[in-house]
């Protein structure tokens, strides 16, 4: 079973979970072993794509981020699972949350993975630092200006603290596209892709507004040093070092962050549930629906070049039953995709799960288009260029040219 290891190795949640599955799996003739790929988020997808191309290198089970699943399916790398799912009671009896099945359904209407988690995004903030700066501990900003004002207050009152952190580099890959740019863009009311015309939006006021927010953070020095934020470990640095060490006030990030602070996490922090708050990310001017979140998630898929497809399916069914799914989401701090786990007392007792799940009410998803991963790469380039000094207008013009080249001149629209 192949997955991304972000540097923790055998101490990682995924490694331990796969080892547990292997130990308890009833059919001992099937060997289950973790085969991690050590890579930044941006590099993992490129390495997986290479591995999936050949029978010699393809794993039997691969963890797929739902944003790349449609692209990998369109490339012929993944096995459709519809026939197998028909005979699996868990899939048809309401155990899985119906709305989240679309994340593993490709543009051809077929299902190419079984989801094992989902997530939402918002503003993690340090209540202790907020109190020291005279800001409300029960913080709920209504507009982007209120977010920026809080960051400015932190900068003024606590000069040794980084006021605001968001991913801004190409090295953090999809985290830059989704956690930063799309959270901002969708908060303006704009979208990446216009479903009504089936075209990519290459110019709009929303694009400029999102880039203006990024420019403001950097121009006013409200963020971390670029050396920290433009490398592949930026997400780990903010979550595992700066937040728990009281060096960061606000972080625009995902609902899985507390998984780092559990006793078996990468950065155990027993006080996290009392120190941290998780505020919804407001829309730009407070317009309806008031807050925004992007939802994503991961799935277990079977590569087309897998040499043990039937055995892989038996392992997936066992690994993602109620009990094993619950173990994984609790250990990782993610949101469950199973309705039965969502009602389990062990799960509901986890701090912030109720908030993170509530934010899904206004959830948006990335376009289920096979060109999305290529467009996403251009988003990362655009964001990094603004972070390093390019004007929003120039960065947006370059983005429009690059996206048009990727999707074709007749497949774009200006708003």
C-alpha positions as CSV (number, residue, x, y, z in Angstrom):
1,X,0.0,0.0,0.0
2,X,1.7,3.2,-1.2
3,X,1.2,6.5,0.5
4,X,3.0,9.8,1.1
5,X,5.4,10.0,4.0
6,X,6.2,13.5,5.0
7,X,9.3,12.6,6.9
8,X,8.1,10.8,10.0
9,X,8.7,7.3,8.7
10,X,7.6,4.4,11.0
11,X,6.2,6.9,13.5
12,X,3.7,8.2,11.0
13,X,0.0,7.6,11.4
14,X,-0.4,5.9,8.0
15,X,2.5,3.5,8.6
16,X,1.2,2.4,12.0
17,X,-2.4,2.0,10.6
18,X,-1.3,-0.2,7.7
19,X,0.8,-2.3,10.1
20,X,-2.3,-2.7,12.3
21,X,-4.4,-3.7,9.2
22,X,-1.7,-6.3,8.2
23,X,-1.6,-7.8,11.7
24,X,-5.4,-8.2,12.0
25,X,-6.3,-9.1,8.4
26,X,-8.0,-12.5,8.5
27,X,-6.4,-14.0,5.3
28,X,-2.8,-14.5,6.2
29,X,-2.0,-15.6,2.6
30,X,-2.2,-11.9,1.6
31,X,0.8,-9.9,2.6
32,X,0.1,-6.2,3.4
33,X,3.0,-3.9,3.8
34,X,3.4,-0.1,3.9
35,X,5.5,1.3,1.0
36,X,5.9,5.0,1.7
37,X,7.1,7.6,-0.8
38,X,9.0,10.3,1.0
39,X,8.2,13.5,-0.8
40,X,6.8,16.9,-0.4
41,X,3.1,17.3,-1.3
42,X,4.0,18.7,-4.7
43,X,6.4,15.9,-5.6
44,X,4.3,13.0,-4.4
45,X,1.8,13.2,-7.3
46,X,4.6,13.3,-9.9
47,X,6.3,10.2,-8.3
48,X,3.0,8.3,-8.1
49,X,2.2,9.1,-11.8
50,X,5.5,7.6,-12.7
51,X,5.0,4.5,-10.6
52,X,1.5,3.9,-11.9
53,X,2.6,3.7,-15.6
54,X,4.4,0.3,-15.3
55,X,3.4,-3.1,-14.0
56,X,6.9,-3.3,-12.5
57,X,6.5,-0.3,-10.3
58,X,2.7,0.0,-9.7
59,X,1.6,-0.7,-6.2
60,X,-1.5,-2.9,-5.5
61,X,-3.2,-0.1,-3.5
62,X,-2.4,3.6,-3.8
63,X,-3.6,6.6,-1.7
64,X,-5.1,9.1,-4.1
65,X,-5.8,12.7,-3.2
66,X,-9.3,13.2,-4.7
67,X,-8.1,16.2,-6.7
68,X,-5.7,14.1,-8.8
69,X,-8.0,11.0,-9.0
70,X,-9.9,12.3,-12.1
71,X,-6.7,13.0,-13.9
72,X,-5.2,9.6,-13.0
73,X,-8.4,7.9,-14.0
74,X,-8.5,9.7,-17.4
75,X,-4.9,8.7,-18.0
76,X,-5.9,5.1,-17.6
77,X,-3.8,4.6,-14.4
78,X,-6.7,3.5,-12.1
79,X,-9.2,0.6,-12.1
80,X,-12.9,1.5,-12.0
81,X,-14.5,-0.1,-8.9
82,X,-18.2,0.1,-9.8
83,X,-18.6,-3.7,-10.3
84,X,-16.9,-4.4,-7.0
85,X,-18.8,-1.7,-5.0
86,X,-22.1,-3.2,-6.2
87,X,-21.5,-6.2,-4.0
88,X,-20.2,-4.3,-0.9
89,X,-23.0,-3.7,1.6
90,X,-21.2,-0.8,3.3
91,X,-21.2,1.2,0.1
92,X,-25.0,0.8,-0.6
93,X,-26.5,0.8,2.9
94,X,-25.8,4.5,3.8
95,X,-22.6,3.8,5.8
96,X,-20.7,6.3,3.6
97,X,-21.9,9.9,3.4
98,X,-23.6,10.1,0.0
99,X,-22.4,13.7,-0.9
100,X,-18.8,12.7,-0.4
101,X,-18.9,9.9,-3.0
102,X,-18.7,12.5,-5.7
103,X,-15.1,13.2,-4.7
104,X,-14.1,9.7,-6.0
105,X,-16.3,9.8,-9.1
106,X,-14.5,10.8,-12.2
107,X,-15.9,12.8,-15.2
108,X,-16.8,9.5,-16.9
109,X,-19.3,8.8,-14.1
110,X,-17.3,5.8,-12.7
111,X,-15.9,5.4,-9.2
112,X,-12.2,5.0,-8.9
113,X,-11.5,4.9,-5.2
114,X,-13.0,4.4,-1.7
115,X,-12.7,7.6,0.3
116,X,-11.2,7.3,3.8
117,X,-11.3,10.9,5.0
118,X,-12.4,14.4,4.1
119,X,-11.5,17.8,5.5
120,X,-12.5,21.4,5.8
121,X,-10.4,24.6,6.1
122,X,-10.5,27.6,8.3
123,X,-8.4,29.9,10.6
124,X,-6.5,28.3,13.4
125,X,-5.6,30.9,16.0
126,X,-3.7,30.9,19.3
127,X,-6.1,32.2,22.0
128,X,-3.3,32.9,24.5
129,X,-1.6,35.2,22.0
130,X,-4.9,36.8,21.1
131,X,-5.6,37.6,24.8
132,X,-2.1,39.1,25.2
133,X,-2.8,41.3,22.2
134,X,-6.2,42.4,23.4
135,X,-8.1,40.4,20.8
136,X,-11.2,38.3,21.5
137,X,-10.5,34.7,22.5
138,X,-13.8,33.7,20.8
139,X,-12.8,35.1,17.4
140,X,-15.1,35.0,14.5
141,X,-14.0,37.5,11.8
142,X,-16.8,38.5,9.4
143,X,-14.6,39.9,6.5
144,X,-11.1,39.8,5.2
145,X,-10.5,43.2,6.6
146,X,-11.2,41.9,10.1
147,X,-8.7,39.1,9.5
148,X,-6.0,41.6,8.3
149,X,-6.8,43.9,11.2
150,X,-6.2,41.1,13.7
151,X,-2.9,40.3,12.1
152,X,-1.9,43.9,12.2
153,X,-2.7,44.1,15.9
154,X,-0.6,41.0,16.6
155,X,2.3,42.6,14.6
156,X,2.0,45.8,16.7
157,X,1.5,44.2,20.1
158,X,3.6,41.0,19.8
159,X,6.5,41.8,17.4
160,X,8.2,38.4,18.0
161,X,5.1,36.5,16.8
162,X,4.3,35.7,13.1
163,X,0.8,37.2,12.7
164,X,-0.5,35.2,9.8
165,X,0.6,32.1,7.9
166,X,-0.7,30.6,4.6
167,X,1.0,28.4,2.0
168,X,2.4,30.6,-0.8
169,X,5.0,28.5,-2.6
170,X,5.2,26.1,-5.5
171,X,7.0,23.6,-3.3
172,X,3.8,23.1,-1.1
173,X,1.9,22.2,-4.2
174,X,-1.8,21.6,-3.8
175,X,-1.7,23.1,-0.3
176,X,-1.0,26.4,-1.9
177,X,-3.7,26.1,-4.5
178,X,-6.4,24.9,-2.2
179,X,-5.7,26.1,1.3
180,X,-4.6,29.6,0.1
181,X,-5.7,30.6,-3.3
182,X,-9.0,28.8,-3.7
183,X,-10.1,29.6,-0.1
184,X,-9.6,33.3,-1.1
185,X,-11.0,33.1,-4.6
186,X,-14.1,31.2,-3.6
187,X,-14.6,33.7,-0.8
188,X,-15.0,36.4,-3.4
189,X,-17.9,34.5,-4.9
190,X,-15.8,33.6,-7.9
191,X,-14.8,30.1,-9.1
192,X,-12.0,28.5,-11.1
193,X,-14.3,26.9,-13.6
194,X,-17.7,28.0,-14.9
195,X,-20.0,25.1,-15.0
196,X,-22.7,26.9,-17.0
197,X,-20.4,27.3,-20.0
198,X,-17.9,24.5,-19.2
199,X,-15.0,26.9,-19.4
200,X,-12.1,28.0,-17.2
201,X,-12.3,31.5,-15.8
202,X,-9.0,33.3,-16.7
203,X,-9.8,36.9,-15.8
204,X,-12.1,38.3,-13.0
205,X,-12.2,40.8,-10.2
206,X,-12.2,37.8,-7.8
207,X,-8.8,36.7,-9.1
208,X,-7.3,40.1,-8.5
209,X,-8.9,40.4,-5.0
210,X,-7.5,37.1,-3.9
211,X,-4.0,38.1,-5.1
212,X,-4.4,41.5,-3.4
213,X,-4.9,39.8,-0.1
214,X,-1.7,37.7,-0.6
215,X,0.2,40.9,-1.6
216,X,-1.1,42.7,1.5
217,X,0.2,40.0,3.8
218,X,3.6,40.2,2.3
219,X,3.9,43.9,1.8
220,X,2.9,44.6,5.4
221,X,5.2,41.8,6.6
222,X,2.3,40.1,8.3
223,X,3.5,36.6,7.3
224,X,6.6,34.5,8.0
225,X,9.9,35.0,6.2
226,X,9.7,33.8,2.6
227,X,12.6,31.4,3.3
228,X,10.2,29.5,5.7
229,X,7.1,29.7,3.5
230,X,8.5,28.9,0.1
231,X,9.9,25.5,0.8
232,X,8.2,22.1,0.8
233,X,8.1,21.8,4.6
234,X,6.3,25.0,5.2
235,X,3.1,23.3,6.2
236,X,4.9,21.2,8.8
237,X,6.9,24.2,10.1
238,X,3.7,26.2,10.8
239,X,1.7,23.3,12.3
240,X,4.4,21.4,14.2
241,X,6.7,24.2,15.3
242,X,5.3,27.7,15.1
243,X,1.8,27.1,16.4
244,X,2.6,24.8,19.3
245,X,5.6,27.0,20.3
246,X,3.5,30.2,20.5
247,X,5.3,31.8,17.6
248,X,2.3,32.0,15.3
249,X,-1.0,33.7,15.9
250,X,-3.2,32.8,12.9
251,X,-2.9,30.0,10.3
252,X,-5.1,29.4,7.3
253,X,-5.0,25.6,7.2
254,X,-7.0,22.4,7.3
255,X,-9.0,20.5,9.9
256,X,-6.4,17.8,10.2
257,X,-3.9,20.0,12.0
258,X,-4.8,18.7,15.5
259,X,-3.7,15.2,14.5
260,X,-0.1,16.5,14.9
261,X,-0.8,17.2,18.6
262,X,-2.1,13.9,19.7
263,X,0.1,11.6,21.9
264,X,1.0,9.6,18.8
265,X,1.3,12.6,16.5
266,X,4.3,14.3,15.0
267,X,4.3,17.1,17.6
268,X,2.5,16.1,20.8
269,X,0.9,19.1,22.5
270,X,-1.5,18.2,25.3
271,X,-2.7,21.8,25.7
272,X,-3.7,22.3,22.1
273,X,-7.5,21.9,22.7
274,X,-7.4,24.8,25.2
275,X,-5.0,27.1,23.4
276,X,-6.2,26.8,19.8
277,X,-9.4,28.2,18.3
278,X,-10.8,27.3,14.8
279,X,-12.7,30.2,13.2
280,X,-14.5,29.9,9.9
281,X,-12.8,31.7,7.0
282,X,-15.1,34.6,6.1
283,X,-16.1,35.6,2.7
284,X,-14.3,38.7,1.4
285,X,-16.8,41.3,2.4
286,X,-19.1,39.2,4.5
287,X,-21.4,38.4,1.7
288,X,-23.6,35.2,1.8
289,X,-23.0,32.5,2.8
290,X,-20.7,34.4,5.3
291,X,-17.9,31.8,5.4
292,X,-16.2,29.5,2.9
293,X,-14.4,26.2,3.0
294,X,-12.9,23.9,0.4
295,X,-13.4,20.2,1.1
296,X,-11.0,17.5,-0.2
297,X,-9.9,14.2,1.0
298,X,-8.1,11.0,0.2
299,X,-9.1,7.6,-1.1
300,X,-7.7,4.1,-1.6
301,X,-7.6,3.1,-5.2
302,X,-6.4,0.1,-7.2
303,X,-4.0,0.9,-10.1
304,X,-4.8,-0.6,-13.5
305,X,-1.3,-2.1,-13.4
306,X,-1.8,-3.8,-10.0
307,X,-1.0,-7.5,-10.2
308,X,-3.3,-8.5,-7.3
309,X,-6.5,-6.6,-7.9
310,X,-8.9,-9.1,-6.2
311,X,-6.7,-9.3,-3.1
312,X,-6.3,-5.5,-3.1
313,X,-10.1,-5.1,-3.1
314,X,-10.4,-7.5,-0.1
315,X,-7.9,-5.4,1.8
316,X,-9.6,-2.1,0.9
317,X,-13.0,-3.4,2.2
318,X,-11.4,-4.5,5.4
319,X,-9.2,-1.4,5.9
320,X,-12.1,0.9,5.4
321,X,-14.8,-0.9,7.5
322,X,-16.3,1.1,10.3
323,X,-13.8,0.1,13.0
324,X,-10.6,0.6,10.9
325,X,-11.9,3.8,9.4
326,X,-12.5,5.2,12.8
327,X,-9.0,4.3,14.0
328,X,-7.5,6.1,11.1
329,X,-9.5,9.4,11.3
330,X,-9.1,9.6,15.1
331,X,-5.3,9.1,14.8
332,X,-4.9,11.5,12.0
333,X,-7.3,14.2,13.1
334,X,-9.3,14.1,9.9
335,X,-13.0,14.2,9.3
336,X,-14.7,10.9,8.6
337,X,-16.6,10.0,5.3
338,X,-18.6,7.4,7.1
339,X,-22.0,8.3,8.6
340,X,-21.7,5.6,11.2
341,X,-18.3,6.7,12.4
342,X,-19.6,10.3,12.5
343,X,-22.0,9.2,15.3
344,X,-19.5,7.2,17.2
345,X,-18.8,8.6,20.7
346,X,-15.0,8.1,20.3
347,X,-15.1,10.2,17.2
348,X,-17.5,12.9,18.4
349,X,-15.3,13.4,21.6
350,X,-12.4,14.6,19.4
351,X,-11.8,18.4,19.9
352,X,-12.8,20.5,16.9
353,X,-14.5,17.7,15.0
354,X,-17.9,19.3,15.5
355,X,-16.6,22.6,14.1
356,X,-14.7,21.1,11.2
357,X,-17.8,19.1,10.2
358,X,-20.1,22.1,10.6
359,X,-18.0,24.1,8.1
360,X,-18.8,21.5,5.5
361,X,-22.2,23.0,5.2
362,X,-20.7,25.7,3.0
363,X,-18.2,23.4,1.4
364,X,-17.0,23.8,-2.2
365,X,-15.0,21.3,-4.2
366,X,-12.3,21.6,-6.8
367,X,-13.4,21.2,-10.4
368,X,-13.7,17.5,-11.4
369,X,-11.8,18.2,-14.7
370,X,-8.8,16.3,-15.9
371,X,-7.0,19.6,-16.6
372,X,-7.3,20.7,-13.0
373,X,-3.9,19.4,-11.8
374,X,-2.2,21.4,-14.6
375,X,-4.2,24.5,-13.9
376,X,-3.3,24.0,-10.2
377,X,0.4,24.2,-11.0
378,X,-0.2,27.6,-12.7
379,X,-2.1,28.7,-9.5
380,X,1.0,27.9,-7.4
381,X,3.3,29.8,-9.8
382,X,0.9,32.8,-9.7
383,X,0.7,32.8,-5.9
384,X,4.5,32.5,-5.4
385,X,5.1,35.3,-7.9
386,X,2.9,37.7,-6.0
387,X,4.5,36.6,-2.7
388,X,7.9,37.5,-4.1
389,X,6.9,40.9,-5.4
390,X,5.1,40.6,-8.8
391,X,1.9,42.8,-9.0
392,X,-1.4,41.0,-8.8
393,X,-2.3,42.4,-12.3
394,X,0.9,41.0,-13.9
395,X,0.6,37.7,-12.1
396,X,-3.0,37.3,-13.2
397,X,-2.2,38.1,-16.8
398,X,0.5,35.5,-16.9
399,X,-1.9,33.0,-15.3
400,X,-4.5,33.7,-18.0
401,X,-2.0,33.1,-20.7
402,X,-0.7,29.8,-19.1
403,X,-4.2,28.4,-18.5
404,X,-5.3,29.3,-22.0
405,X,-2.3,27.4,-23.3
406,X,-3.2,24.3,-21.2
407,X,-7.0,24.1,-21.8
408,X,-7.2,25.7,-25.3
409,X,-8.4,29.1,-26.4
410,X,-12.0,28.1,-26.8
411,X,-12.3,26.8,-23.3
412,X,-11.7,30.0,-21.3
413,X,-14.0,32.8,-20.2
414,X,-13.5,36.3,-18.7
415,X,-15.8,37.6,-16.1
